[in-house]
């Protein structure tokens, strides 16, 4: 059974609905996407394990806590996923970063792989796959399958906006992957864009058309 968490934090909601506005330019859009990713990372990392560690404060010795067990990797789905990486790295600076390149064929709407580069020990890490938009779910499910084929077992998926169709496809294809969703929108239109959505996240992040 998939774990699905739709964010209800006021800051996340405010920032998402702000960048939906078509007049928001690329610089501001890019900065706020990074901020949203950082806030979502806070929730997505809530169940990471801690261990005791002995430390010395300026006053005395004490038993502190630090992350234990598996380390973290962030894997953006290119190219829009790049916009979320810096926000997560601000929260988890020691995380390694991999990249998966997929594009959606404009005729079939199916994902086509063109690049995959992962940390050498990726299968031993908690992997956060990030992409701002979960539309049809084709690219996301394909990217996660690529990770599984390489031995990765602990995967979380973070997106800023999702369509119900994409969520259902992810639940069906990868019920073991936890989904962290900034906002769940209404539906996909005939061009497979999320409605109301925010347009093409990659174009808005990088200022392209």
N, C-alpha and C positions, 0 to 999 in steps of 0.2 A: 504494500500500500504506500503510495507516494506521500511524503510529507510536503504539504504546500502551505507556505506562509505568505499571505498578502499583507504588506506593510500597512500599519494603521497609525504610524507616528506622524504627528502634525507637521514636523519639519520636512519629512519626506514627501508628504502630500502637497505641501505648499510649493516645494521646489519642482516637483514633477509638473504640477499644473501651471507653474510659471513658464517653464520651457516649452510647454505646448504652444504658447503664443507664437504666431508666425513672424512677428516683428523682432523676436529675440535673435540677435546676431550670433555668428559662429564663436567669437571669443567668449561671450557670456554663456552661450549654450554649452560649450566645452567645459568651462569652469564649473558650471552647476551640475553637469553630468558626473564630473569627478567627485563633487560634494555628495551627491546622492549615493554614488557607489560606496563612499566611505561610511555613510550612515547605514546602508544596507549590510555592509561587511560587519558592522557591530552586531547586527542581529544574526547574521549567518554564522558567525564565529562563537555564538553564545555557548555551544556545547563542546568546544575544544577542551581537551583535558589539561589539567594543571598538575604540577608536582611541587613538593616542598623543596626549598633550597635555603641554605644558611647564608645570611648576608650580614654585613656590618653597616649600620647607619652611622651618622656622625655622633650619635648618642650611645648606641649599644649594639650588641649582636642580637639577631632575631631570626626566626624562621619565616621566610617569605614564600611567595608562590610565583612560578613561571610556567610557560607552556611546556608540555611534556609530550612524549610519544611522537606521533607523525608530525612532520613539518608541513608547511603549506606551499602550494604552487598555485599561481593564477594563470589561467589559460584563456585569453580573449579569442573570440571568433572574429577574424579579420573581416572588414577593417574597423567596423563600428565598435567592436568590443575593446579596441585600444583606448577608447575614451573613458573606460571604467577602471583601467589598470592603476593609474597613479593614485586614485582615491583609496584603493585597497592597500597599495603599498605604503601609504601614509599610516594606515592602521597596523599593518604587518610588514615592517620594512625588510625582514629577513626572508620573505617569500621569494621563491624563484618564479620566473615567468617563462611560459611556453607560448607558442602561437599556432593556431589552426586557421588555414585559409580556405574558405568556402565561398562560392558565389551562387546565386540563384539563377538558373537558366530562365531567361525571360519567356521562353515558349512553354516549357514543361513545368516551371516553378520548382524543379527539383535541384537539390544542392550538388555542386560539382567541386571536388577537392582540387586545390592547386598548391597547398603548402602545409607542412606539419613539422614543427620543431619543438621538442619537449625536453625538459630537464632530464638528465640521464637516470636519476632516481625517482622519476615521476610516479612510478607504481607504488612507492613507499610513502607518498605524501597525501595529505588531504587536498584535493584539487578543486579550486573554485573556477568553474567555467563561466565566463561573463559575455553577455551580448545585450545591448540596450533593449532590443525588441525581440519578443517571442511571437512571431506572426503565425505562419503555417506550422512551425515546429520542424520543418524539414532540415534546415541547417543545424539546429541545435541537437536534434536526435542523431544526425549523422556525425557531428563532432564528438558527442559523448560515446557513440559506438566506436569511433576511432581510438579514443582513450581506453575503452574497455579492451579493445583488441590488442592494445599494448600493455595490458596487465594492470591498468589503474582500476582500483576497486572503490575508493572513497571519493565520491564526486558530489559536489553541490552546484546547482545552476542558479545564477543571479541575473535577473533582467529588470529593467526599469518599467517597461510596459509590456503586458501580455494580452493576447486575444484568447478567448475560450477555446478556439480550435487548436491553437498551439499547445495549450495546457493539456488538453485531452490527448493529443498525439504524444506528448512527453510522458504522460501517465501510462499510456498503453505501451510505449516502447521501452521506457526505463522507470519502472515503478520503484526501483531502489534508489533513485536519485532525488534528493530533497530540492524543492523549488522555492526560491525566494523571489517574490514578485513585488515591484514597487506599486503598481496599479494594474488592476484587471479591467480591461476595456470591453466594449460591447461586441464587436464582431469584425470580420474581415470583409473588405469590399471586393468588387469583381477583379480588381488588380492585385488582390492579396495584401493590401495595406490595412493596418489596424485602424479602426474607427472608434472614437475620434482620433486617437493616436497623436503623433506629432510630426508626421511626414517621414522622410528618409533620415534616420539618425546619423548614418555615415556622412551624407551630404551636409547635414547641418553641423556636425562636429568639425569637418575638414573644409567647409566652405566651397564644396563642389556642387555641381548640378547633374 
